[in-house]
Amino acid sequence: MTKRYFITGTDTDVGKTLVSAALLCAANKAGYTTAGYKPVASGSGWVDGQLRNRDALTLQRYSNLSLSYAAVNPFTFEPPTSPHIASQRAGCPIGFQSLSSGLTQLAQQADWIVVEGAGGWFTPLTSQHHYGEWVAVEQLPVILVVGMKLGCINHALLTQSAIQHAGLTLVGWVANSLSAAPHEYDEYLSYLTQHMTAPLLGEIPFLSDTDNLDNAAQYLTLP
């Protein structure tokens, strides 16, 4: 059976892509056939006449399956804004069925899939539905990336509560340092370790070389 995990974060820009790629690297080394999936991406640029998202390209790079860009990222939007706004402006509605179809196709090829979300848990995909609702439809186990900074305790515990309220399993969390000297790191980590219900899968220090995400894999344990 294919292992599938949804990666969410305490906020935007907290390291979801770094952790997703590092998990892919770790799964590759463990002998899995892997695929990264970034169903929805906003904040993209043009490359050789094609709209491409940097995060999705990273997942494509670290998957050991040879995947087309469209297979990794079916919904790509240029503006760096909430997906429900970007999709409306592009005239390209985001449907749960399309997201699920892409995941099903990957599951036919891979036995280990990491699905990276956008922003945080309640990021809206349409005016009526948020990302977490789709995760609930697919019953995906969740991994939470906690960006270690002021406010992360509140954001982490609120996100954990929302995941549990949705009837989903939080299988682990990752502490990701966003600077070389994170705010009150040891104290925050201690509190979170006591109050998070899922195991800590790893602590990733601030990495200056994010082009080689194999380095980050050494700090993680697969769920």
Secondary structure as UniProt FT lines:
FT   STRAND          3..9
FT   TURN            12..13
FT   HELIX           16..29
FT   TURN            30..31
FT   STRAND          34..37
FT   STRAND          40..42
FT   STRAND          45..47
FT   TURN            48..49
FT   STRAND          50..52
FT   HELIX           54..62
FT   HELIX           69..72
FT   STRAND          75..77
FT   HELIX           83..90
FT   HELIX           96..107
FT   TURN            108..109
FT   STRAND          112..120
FT   TURN            121..122
FT   HELIX           131..138
FT   STRAND          142..148
FT   TURN            150..151
FT   HELIX           152..165
FT   TURN            166..167
FT   STRAND          170..177
FT   TURN            183..184
FT   HELIX           185..195
FT   STRAND          200..204
FT   TURN            210..211
FT   HELIX           214..217
FT   TURN            218..219
//
